């Protein structure tokens, strides 16, 4: 039992810290809605994702990390159940997406599927870190367009009528995730179109990526020569405007 004390200590400490962070975040949002937009949103997300792992490691090493992870899982479900209960006080319980999804997959399978998606937070956090630390330098050196992260990475689904409990939490996750992924794709379009405007040999790949890289149809043909690639490049980059991807809005408006 003594050997489990560090685990329980970490779990309890992190759980209490998460509860306090949730209360403080709610107060901050009542003061200003900037908490729901990058860069403040990056801090908000960090408080509930990777920071508890670091705190757990500081408390009790790897056992502390495990304790932090368990505390996060318990807090996640506790938040959803309490939020759902509070929002339902004095009201007739309406239908929810979680209920509908549970009828299709089964409640346990649906919750397990959502839990399996959770570790992807690490992937999105790394993408976000690259957007913050790497792209600005690339954009400056390569004269690429820059972006307001707050227009892409933000939360707004909590304003949707009837979104409570699990529906609210997972829609928050998707809200954050899709903004990060869309911004990353936009940045990558600039990079790919400027440095590698050559179509792939595999026509299926060209078709598959056409949604994320609309320029692919205009890139140099896969069976062409380097001269074709240079001509395609020169046709779209004259050094007089930002080196944006070929369908970027600045090319339609004529803005620099």
C-alpha positions in Angstrom: 0.0 0.0 0.0 2.9 2.3 0.8 4.2 1.9 -2.7 0.9 3.3 -4.1 1.0 6.5 -2.0 3.0 8.5 -4.6 0.4 7.4 -7.3 -2.6 8.5 -5.2 -0.7 11.7 -4.1 -0.1 12.7 -7.7 -3.7 11.8 -8.8 -5.3 13.7 -6.0 -3.0 16.8 -6.4 -3.5 16.9 -10.1 -7.3 16.4 -9.9 -7.6 19.3 -7.4 -5.3 21.5 -9.6 -7.5 20.7 -12.7 -10.6 21.7 -10.8 -9.0 25.0 -9.7 -7.8 25.6 -13.3 -11.3 25.0 -14.6 -12.8 27.5 -12.1 -10.2 30.1 -12.9 -10.6 29.6 -16.6 -14.4 30.1 -16.3 -13.7 33.3 -14.4 -11.2 34.5 -17.0 -13.7 33.8 -19.8 -16.4 35.8 -17.9 -13.9 38.8 -17.9 -12.7 38.4 -21.5 -13.5 36.0 -24.3 -9.9 36.3 -25.5 -9.2 33.1 -23.5 -11.1 31.3 -26.3 -8.6 32.4 -29.0 -5.0 31.9 -29.6 -2.5 32.7 -28.1 -4.4 32.6 -24.8 -6.2 29.4 -25.9 -2.8 27.7 -26.2 -2.2 28.3 -22.5 -5.8 27.1 -21.7 -5.3 23.9 -23.6 -1.9 23.3 -22.0 -3.3 23.5 -18.5 -5.5 20.5 -19.2 -3.3 18.4 -21.4 0.5 18.3 -21.1 1.1 20.5 -18.1 -0.4 18.0 -15.6 2.0 15.3 -17.0 4.9 17.6 -16.3 3.6 18.4 -12.8 3.1 14.7 -12.1 6.7 13.9 -13.2 7.9 16.7 -10.9 5.9 15.3 -8.0 6.7 11.6 -8.3 8.5 10.7 -11.6 6.8 8.2 -13.9 4.4 7.1 -11.2 3.4 10.8 -11.0 2.8 10.9 -14.7 0.6 7.8 -14.5 -1.3 9.5 -11.6 -1.8 12.6 -13.6 -3.2 10.7 -16.5 -5.7 8.9 -14.3 -6.6 12.2 -12.6 -7.3 13.7 -16.1 -9.5 10.8 -17.1 -11.5 11.0 -13.8 -11.7 14.8 -14.1 -12.9 14.6 -17.7 -15.8 12.3 -16.8 -16.6 14.2 -13.6 -16.7 17.5 -15.5 -19.0 16.1 -18.2 -21.4 14.5 -15.7 -21.5 17.5 -13.4 -22.0 20.0 -16.2 -24.7 17.9 -17.7 -26.5 17.6 -14.3 -26.2 21.4 -13.7 -27.5 22.3 -17.1 -30.4 19.9 -16.7 -31.7 21.3 -13.4 -35.3 22.3 -13.7 -35.3 21.4 -17.4 -36.6 18.4 -19.3 -33.6 16.4 -20.5 -33.2 16.9 -24.3 -31.5 14.6 -26.7 -27.7 14.8 -27.1 -25.2 13.7 -29.7 -23.6 11.4 -27.2 -26.9 9.6 -26.7 -27.4 9.3 -30.4 -23.9 8.1 -31.0 -24.3 5.6 -28.2 -27.4 4.2 -29.8 -25.4 3.6 -33.0 -22.2 2.2 -31.5 -23.3 1.3 -28.0 -22.4 3.6 -25.0 -19.3 1.7 -24.0 -17.9 1.4 -27.6 -18.6 5.1 -28.2 -16.8 6.2 -25.0 -13.9 3.9 -25.7 -13.6 5.2 -29.3 -13.5 8.8 -27.9 -10.8 7.8 -25.4 -8.7 6.2 -28.1 -8.7 9.5 -30.0 -7.4 11.4 -27.0 -3.7 10.7 -27.4 -3.8 12.5 -30.7 -3.6 15.6 -28.6 0.1 15.1 -28.7 0.2 15.2 -32.5 -1.9 18.4 -32.6 0.2 20.0 -29.9 3.3 19.4 -31.9 1.7 20.8 -35.0 0.7 23.9 -33.0 4.2 24.2 -31.7 5.6 24.2 -35.2 3.1 26.8 -36.3 4.3 29.0 -33.4 8.0 28.4 -33.5 8.9 27.4 -37.0 6.6 28.9 -39.5 7.2 32.6 -38.6 10.9 32.1 -39.4 10.1 30.2 -42.6 7.6 32.9 -43.6 10.1 35.7 -43.0 13.0 34.0 -44.8 10.8 32.7 -47.7 8.6 35.8 -47.9 5.5 33.7 -47.4 2.1 35.0 -46.1 1.6 35.2 -42.4 -1.6 34.5 -40.5 -3.5 35.5 -37.4 -3.6 32.4 -35.4 -6.7 33.7 -33.5 -8.7 33.5 -36.7 -8.0 29.8 -37.0 -7.3 28.4 -33.5 -10.2 29.4 -31.4 -13.3 27.9 -29.6 -16.9 28.9 -30.3 -19.0 25.8 -30.2 -19.7 26.2 -26.5 -22.2 28.9 -27.6 -24.2 26.3 -29.5 -27.6 25.7 -27.9 -27.9 22.5 -25.9 -24.3 21.5 -26.1 -23.5 20.0 -22.7 -21.4 17.4 -21.0 -19.6 15.0 -23.3 -21.0 16.8 -26.3 -19.4 20.1 -25.1 -16.0 18.6 -24.2 -15.5 16.7 -27.4 -16.8 19.5 -29.6 -14.3 21.7 -27.9 -11.6 19.2 -28.7 -12.6 19.1 -32.4 -13.0 22.9 -32.5 -9.4 23.3 -31.4 -8.1 20.4 -33.5 -9.6 21.4 -36.8 -8.4 25.0 -36.4 -4.8 23.8 -35.9 -4.9 21.3 -38.7 -6.5 23.8 -41.1 -3.9 26.4 -40.3 -1.1 23.9 -40.6 -2.4 22.8 -44.0 -2.6 26.4 -45.2 1.0 27.0 -44.2 2.1 23.8 -45.9 0.4 24.8 -49.1 2.7 27.9 -49.3 5.8 25.8 -48.6 4.9 23.0 -51.0 3.9 25.3 -53.9 7.0 27.4 -53.6 9.7 24.8 -53.1 8.3 21.6 -54.7 5.8 22.5 -57.6 6.2 19.1 -59.2 3.3 16.6 -59.6 3.7 13.1 -58.2 4.1 10.0 -60.4 1.2 8.4 -58.7 -2.1 9.8 -60.2 -4.1 8.4 -57.2 -1.9 10.4 -54.8 -2.4 13.5 -56.9 -6.1 13.0 -56.7 -6.1 12.3 -53.0 -4.1 15.4 -52.0 -6.0 17.8 -54.4 -8.3 19.0 -51.6 -5.4 20.0 -49.3 -3.1 21.1 -52.2 -5.3 22.6 -54.9 -2.2 23.7 -56.8 -1.2 20.2 -57.7 -3.1 20.3 -61.0 -0.9 23.3 -62.1 2.4 22.0 -60.9 5.0 20.8 -63.4 4.0 17.4 -64.9 5.5 14.3 -63.3 7.0 13.2 -66.6 8.4 16.6 -67.4 11.9 18.1 -67.1 13.5 20.4 -64.6 12.9 23.2 -67.1 9.1 22.6 -66.8 9.4 22.9 -63.1 11.3 26.2 -63.4 8.8 27.6 -65.9 5.9 26.7 -63.6 7.7 28.4 -60.7 8.5 31.5 -62.7 4.9 31.7 -63.9 3.6 32.1 -60.3 6.4 33.9 -58.5 7.7 37.3 -59.6 9.2 38.6 -56.3 6.6 41.5 -56.2 4.2 39.9 -53.8 4.2 37.4 -51.0 5.2 33.9 -52.2 1.8 32.4 -51.5 0.3 29.2 -52.8 -1.2 29.7 -56.2 -4.9 29.8 -55.1 -4.2 32.1 -52.1 -6.7 35.0 -51.8 -4.0 37.6 -52.2 -3.6 36.5 -55.8 -7.2 37.2 -56.5 -7.3 40.5 -54.8 -4.0 41.7 -56.0 -2.9 42.5 -52.4 0.8 42.2 -51.5 
